[in-house]
Amino acid sequence: MILTSEIIRSVMGEADAQAVYREVRKTGDFVGFARQFAFDSDYRVARNALWSLTKATDKEIAQLQPMMDELIDLALKTDSSSVRRLSLNVVDMLEFKEEDLRSDLYDFCLEHAVDVEELPGIQAICMKIAYRISTFYPELMAELKRILEGMEIEYYKPAVKSIRSRILSGKYQ
């Protein structure tokens, strides 16, 4: 099957997302797929393309490493919460290197991790990414822990509480 915007837009569930992933896997061109569909102006195409990319193995998703900045920019600039969450999930699947870290991503993640108006899925992935960035800098880790400790936790959903607890207890890796 040749993947088109119409096919990607029509993805309606897990089985469809898996089917798109299998088609991309057959070609082995995860970068080409991401460039063609993940940045589409139709948020449904972008969302479904990113959803399909989250099915990729570590080796497959590593092909997107050169696109990390573009994926971060997408997450920071999109108006679609689904595209934001999924692009952050793809970013989280990539390797973080100290020399590639971006302070704007760290600041964004800190802000959105504790924003009670933010969707829980975005809060949780932002906590994870902020933690991963903080592992390179003790002063950032101290800042992250202070911010997490200061959260009025009763306002947050279980997924957010769980990630927060694991980070603060040192059990998150």
C-alpha positions, 0 to 999 in steps of 0.5 A: 500500500502506498501511504497518502495523506488521505490514508493517514488522515483516516486512521481511527484506532490502534489497529490502523496506527499499527497498519501504517507503522507496518507499511513504514517498516516495510520501506524502512524510511522513517525519516521520509515518512516523518518529513512527509506526514508528521509536519502536515498542516492538517493536524489529523495527518500529523497526529496519526503519522506521529502516533504511528511513529510511536510504534517503532522500535528503538532502532527504527526511531533512532533514524529520526535522531537528525530530526530531533530539533524539528520534532521539538520545534513542532511540539513547542509551536503546534496548537494541537494538543494531540500533535504536541503530546505525540511529538513529545513522545517521539522526542522522548524515544530519541537519545538525549546528548548533553551537547544537543540539549535545548533550554527552551525545551527544558523551560517548556517542559517545566512549565507544562509539567506543573500547569494544572490546565494542561492535559495529563499526558502532556504533563507526564511526558514533560516531566519525563523529558525535564528529568532526562535533561536534568540528568546532565546538570545537577543544578537542573535536577535540584531545580526540577525536584524543588518544583515537583516537591512544590506541586499541590499534588491533589490537583493532578491525575494519577499518571502525573502523580506516579511520574512525579513520585518516581522522579522524587524517590529516585526510581525513575530511569 
